[in-house]
Amino acid sequence: MERFFEAINRVFDFVVPVSDFFWDFPTNLSWYSSIPILGNFSLAIILLVGSGIFFTVKTGFIQVTHFKKGLKILARKKGKEAGLSPLTAFFLSSAMRVGPGNILGVTGAITVGGPGALFWMWISAFFGMATAYAEAVLAQIFKEKKGDELVGGLPFYGKKLLKNKAAAGVFLSVMFIVYAMCCLPAQGFNVVSSVGQMAEIVTGRSLASDAVFYYIVAAILIAVTAYIAFGGIKKVTKVTDKMVPVMAVLYVITVLVLICLNLNRIPYFFQAVFGGAFTPEAVFGGAFGTVLAQGVKRGLMSNEAGQGTITMAAGAANSEHPCEQGIVQSIGVFLDTMVICSLTGFVVVMAHLWDGDGGEAFMALDKLPKFLASAEELTPGTALNGAIALSITVCFCLFAFTCLVGMISFSEIAANRITRKQNFINAIRILGICITTFGIFCSVAGIDLSNLWAISDLGNILIVFANIPLLYIGMKYILKATRHYKKADGTPFTSEVIGTKCEYWEER
């Protein structure tokens, strides 16, 4: 059996270099990389940050001017119409955004690129809020009604924008489903391993990697995931409605406690972040590309702005105007990166384990323990060590679990673009559960499937390359809808507003 898994890893050996090529192109070409400053900017970074700047300017900095309006929209109760309330859709999208990457991605970015990477994460997120607005507006414009539910997102607006070709929608659906399925093993393993970490913290004893405890936890996780998945989007949203606020508030409070205990380190934090981003050595030296790339890349993996993968939640929302959900989704990017990721950055940078003599050992630590080591450094020799570690691990577990069920739910929504037959939808649910099971038990058994999981990194950038051009194709509709929304003259949103047919809005 072990040889079988080794064979799988070898088959996917090509994934890492291919992923790196797409993320780094054309900085991996000597003639381009030799260009001062510009040579540090890969096509991916130019597309993501450049598009964010473009959408920000074209929409009149809507992520700033309508931020307060977005908060009011979140407080609105759902009406009798089909679909999710704005708040429920926000929690569903946050279930995907606020995932393990908020801890692992930020920690990795700072470890590789230094504190300056956090600054570029902020910059990409600020402009990414406008990109998230744009893709959510398209998801709303071209959403469709399915019984008492609404379905929409990348495969749906992709089909409409590409001359209503069914093949385009199917291709984008398959692309997302493959991407989501490749992310499931890692998320399932993150849940199981974090539960094991909690058990070790509570009992004070180490667990063997092949302990029966892990298999029991894995079996329970699979059963719970299957129960939620077969309950459909409504069952998933009942879970995310409860879990997302709890995990976000718990994480914020935990890190604020750490910050309050280390107020004297706050000046160092800002000095390290801005110094790492703006010193002459950082800007003109070879390290700048690494700092910039880590900030943007890990920021994308966290908030997913421009990737189109969160648009399924936006399309499922019941809004009075397409732009409302656009504003709500831009707030989601703010919560994810400006709040959650920034708090993670505070802990990692203030602990300062990523640099100096302990840097090598810190790099060698495995994932979650890497971050926990930083938290422990901020509460040395105090009774808070165990409580803080337990709280962070609980948050990490919830981050991973909501991301897991969110991936399966979004795959189900995307599958509706292929066919709405219940047998096919159930097949997607079963596939997600089987892949999760496969990944969990392989990982618990100590079998490395890192090459298979690396497809998610490749999937990130490939979906970006598919989604961003669609946003430019649909830009005229986004801007017309935005102008109509800002005018606020009481006229309903219809096909006439943007000059193309919108079946849902006409029926409404």
N, C-alpha and C positions, 0 to 999 in steps of 0.2 A: 504493500500500500504506500509505503514511504517513497518508493521509486516512482510510483504514479504521480505523487505530488511534486516530486523533484522534476519530473518530465513537464508538468504544467508550468512550473517556474521557468524552465528552459525555453518553453514555447513563447513565453511572454518576456523573455530577456530583452527583446527589442523595444519594449514599452518605455523604459526609462530614457534611453538616448533619443527616441523619437519625441517624447514629451519635452525633454530639454531643448531639442532643436526648435520646436514650435514656440516655446516660451522665450528662447534666446535670439531667434532670428530677427534681424540680420547681424546682431552683435557678434555672432559666431563666424562672421566673414571678416577677414583681416583688414580689407580696404575700408569697410564701414566702421569697424571698431577703432580704427586709427583717427577718425574724425573727432576733434576735441568736443567734449561734453555730449554732442549729439550721438556719438558712437556708443554711449552708454544706454541709449534708449532703444529697446527692442520694439518690434512691430506691435506686440501685445500691449506694451505700456503706452505706446502712442495711440493705439486704438481706444484703450480703456480711459486713460486720463484725458486724451484729446477729445474724445466723444463726450466725456463728462463736461468738459469746459464748453464745448459747442452747445450742448443741450441746456446748460446753465444760462448761457448768454441768450439763446433763442427763446427760452421760456421766461426771461426776465428774473433770473435767480428765484424761481418759484419755491425752491426748497427752503429759502429764507423768508420770503414775503408771505408764504401761506403755511408756515410751520404751525402757528397758533391755530389756524383754521383746521389743520389736520387733527390736532388734539380734540377739537370740538366734534369733529366727525367721528372719532373713536368713541366718544361718549354717547353717540346716538344709538337708540334701541332699534332692533330689526323690525321691519314692517311685516305685512302679510305676504309680500311677494316671495318668489322662490329665491334660493341662494343664501349665502352666509351674511351675517351682519358685518359691518366694517371692522368691528373689534375682533370678532371671531376669525375673520380673514387675516387680520394683523397677527393674531396669536399663531395661526396656522403657518404663516410665512416666517414668523419668528422662531417657530419650532425647527425650521430648516436653517435659518440664519444663525441663531444662537446655538451652535453645536460645539463639539470638541475642539474645532479649529480656533475657537475664541481663546482657548488655553494653549493647545499644542501649537497652532499656527503662529500665534504671537510670540510664544517662547522660542520657537524655531527661528523666526525672523530676526529676533534680537540676538540670538546666539550666533547666527551666520552673518547678519548685516550690522549688528551693533544697535544701540538705542536710536540712531538716526532713522532706522527703518520704520520706527513708530510714527515719526513725523510724516513720512511719505504715505503711511497707511492712513493718517488723518486727511491728508490732501486728496488722495484717491477716493476716500469715502465721502468727503464734502462734495466733490464733483460727481461722484457715483450716485449721490442722492438724486441728482437730476436725471441720470441715466435710468435709475430705478423708476422714477416718475414716468419717463417716456415709455418704457416697456409695459408698465402697468396700465397706462392709458390705452395703449394698443390692445392689451388683453381684455380690457373692459369694452372697447368699441366693437370688437369682433367676437365677443363671447356668445355662447349659444345656450338655449334652455333644454334641460333634460329632466322631464318630470317636474319635481319640486326642487331640483338642483340646477345650478348653473355650471357650465364647463367652458374653459377658455385657457389662453396662455400661448406660449411660443408655437406649438403645432397649429393652433387655430388661426392666429394672425399671420403666421408664415404662409399658410395655404391661401388666405385672402389676398395678401400682398403680392404673391407670386402668381398672379392671374388666375386665382381660384383653382389651381391645379391640385387635385386630390393627392397626387404622388408626392408633392412638396410637403403636405401635411403629414403624410404617412412617414416620409423620410425623417422629418424632424421629431415625430413621435418615437420612432425606433431609436433615433440618436439619444433622446433623453432617457428612454427606458433602459437602454444599454448602460448609459452613464450611471443612472441611479442604482441599477443592479450591481454594478462593480463597486459602489460605495457601501453597500449593505454589509459585507463581511467585516469590514473594519469597524463599522458602528456597532454591530452586534458584539464583537470582541471587546470594544471599549466599555460596553455596559457590563459584561461579565467580569472583565478584569477590574473595573472600578468597584464592583460589589465585593470582590476578593480583597481589594485594598481596604475597604471599609471593615471587613471582618478582621483583617490583620491589625488595624488601628484599635478596634474595640477589644480584641482578645490579647493584643500584645505579642502574638505568635505569628511566625511566618507560615505561609501555605505553600506546599509544593505545587509546581505548575500543573501537574497531572492529578491533583487532589480530587477526590470524589465530589467535594463541595462545588467545584467549578462545573462539573457535569450536571449536578442538580440545578444550579442557578441557570445554566444554559437551557435545560429542558423547560424550566418555568418561564424563562424569557420567550422562548419559541411559542409556547402555548398562549401566553398573554398577547404576543404580537399577532398571532393568527386570529385570536378572538377579536382584536381591535380591527385588523385589516378586513375581515369578512363582515364587519359592521358597516363598512363603507365610510364615506367622507364624514357623515354625521357622527359616527362613533369616534373617529379620529379627532374631530374638533372638540368633542366632549373632553377628551384627554388633554389636548393642547390648551384648551380654555383654562383648565385647572393647573397644569404643570408649568406652563411658560411663566405666568406671574410669580409663582412660588420660587422657581429656580432663579429667575432674574433678581428678585428682591433679596433672596438669601445670598446670592453671590455678591451683590452690591454691598450689603451690610457686612459680610465677612471681610471683603477687601478694605472697606472704609475703616473697620476696626484696625486692620494692619497699618493703614496709613496714619491713623490717629496715634498709634503706638510708635510711629517713626516720623513724626513731623519734622524732625531735624534733617531728614534725608530728602525732603521735597525739593529744596533748591538744587541739590545734586541731580535729581531726576530731570528737571527742566534744562539744566546745563548740559547733561549728557545727551538728551534728545535733540535739542537745537544745535548743540556743538557738533554732534555726529552728522547732522544734516547740512550744516552751513560752513564748517571750517574749510579753508582753502584746500587742505589735504583731502577732505571729503569730496569737494566739488570737482577738483581737477585731478585728483589721484585715481588710481585704478579701482579703489574700493567703492567709488560712487555708484557704479553700475550695480554692484552687489547690494548696497544699501537700498537703492531705489527699487530694484527688481524685487527684493524680499518684501518691502513695504507694500508694493502694488499687488504682487502675486498672493501674498498671505491675506491681504485685505480683501481681494476678490474671493478667495476660498472661504472667507468668513462671511462677508455680507452679500456676495454673489450678484452685485449690481452689474448689469450689462451682460450677464450670462444667460438670462432668460429662464433660469431654472425655478425662480420664485414666482413667475408670472401665472402659474396655475392657481395659486392662492388668490391672486388679484382678479383673475377671470371668474372665480367662483363666488365673488362678493356681490351682494345686492347694494348697489349705489344709486343715488339719484342722478349722478352725472359721472361719466367716465373719468374725469379729472380728480374726483374725490378719492378714488382708490389709488391714483397716482401719488397724491400727496401723502396718503397713509403709508404707502410702501416706501416713500423717501424717508419717513420717520423711522421705519424699520431699519434702514441702513444706519441712521443716527444712533439708535439704541444699540445695535450690534457692534459697531466700530467705535464710535465716539464715546460710548459708555462702557460696554462690557470689555472690549479689547483694550481700551485705555486703562481700565482697572488692572487687567492682567499685566500690561506694560509697567504700571507702577510697581507691582510686586517684583517682577523680574529685574527691572533696572535698579530699584532701590536695594535689592539683595546683593546685586553685583557679583553673582556667581558665574556669570557668563564670560567673564574676562579675567585676566591676570593668572596667577599660579593655579587657581582652581578651575580654569576654563576647560582644560582637557578632560578632567574628571566630570565636569558638568555636562560636557557634550556626550560623554559615554553613558550617562544615566538614561534610563528608558522612559520616554514620553511623560506620562503623568507624574512619576516620581521626580522628574526634572523640575517641574513647577512647584511641587510640594517641598522640595529642598530649598527653594527660594522663600517660600512662606515660612518655613521653619527658621531660616536665617533672620527673619524679621521678628521672631518671638523666641530668642535664644534662652534656654533654661527656664522657661516659664510654664505654668500649668496650661497655658493657652495652646501649646503646641498640638496636642491631640485633638482639641476641639476645633481648631482652625483647619487642621488636616482633614478631619472627618467632614466638616462643612463643605470644603472645597471638593472633596471626592464625591459627596452626594450631588453637588451641582454638576460635576462632570458627568456623572451617571445619568442625570436627568437630561443634560444637553445631548448626550449620545442617544438616549432612548427616544426623545421627541424627534430627533433627526432621523432615526430609523423608521418610525411609523410615518413620518412626513414623506420620506423617500418612496415608500410603498404607496401612499395615498396619491402623491403627485404622479407616479407611474400610472395609476389607475385613471386619473384625469386625462393624461396624455393618450392613454390607450383608447379613449372615447373618440379620438380623431381618426383612428383606424377603423373601429367598428364599435357599436354600442351593444352588441349581443352580450348577454350576461355570462355566457360560457367563456367568452374571451376575457372579460373583465376578471372573472374568477381565476382563469389561467394565469393572468398577470399577478394576482395576489399569491397564488400557490408558488409561482416561480420566485417571487420575492422572498417568501418564507423559506423555500428550499435553499436558495443561495445564502440566506442569512444563517441557516442551520449548518450548511457546508462550511462556511467561513468560521463560525464560532467553534465548532468541534475540531476543525483543523488547527486553529490557533491554540485551543486548550490542550490539544495533543502535542503542542510544541512544533508544529510543522509550519515553516515560513512560506507564506504566500504573498510576500511583499511585492513581487513583480506583478501579480494579478491585481493587487490593490492600487498599484501605481497607475492603472488605467484611469482611475478617477481624476488624477492630475492631468492626464492627457485629455480626458473628456472635458475638463474645465475649459481648456483653451480652444478646443475644437468647437464647442458650443458657442463660445465668445465669437469666433470667426464666422459662425453661422448666424448669430443673433444680431450683432452690431450692424451689418449691412441692411438687415430687415428694418432696423430702427430708422435708418436714413431713408429707405424707400417709403416708410410710413410717416416720415417727418411732417409732411404737409397735413396729414390728418391730425397728428398730435398738436400742431400749432393752431389749426382751425378750432379744434376742441378746446384748447387752452384759452384762446381769445373769446370764445363763446362763454366759457366758464367765468372768466374775469369780468365780462360785461355784466353778468348777473342781472339780466333784464326780465327774468321770470319765464322766458320762453323755454319749452322743453327741448332736450337734445334729441335730434332726429337725423336721418340720413342726409337731409338737406344742409345741415350745419357743416358737414365735412365733404359733401359731394360724392359720396359712395354709399352703396346699400349696406345698412346695418340691421339685419333681420330682428334681433332681440329688441333693439330700441324702437323699431317701428311697431312691433307687437305691443310693447309696453305703453 
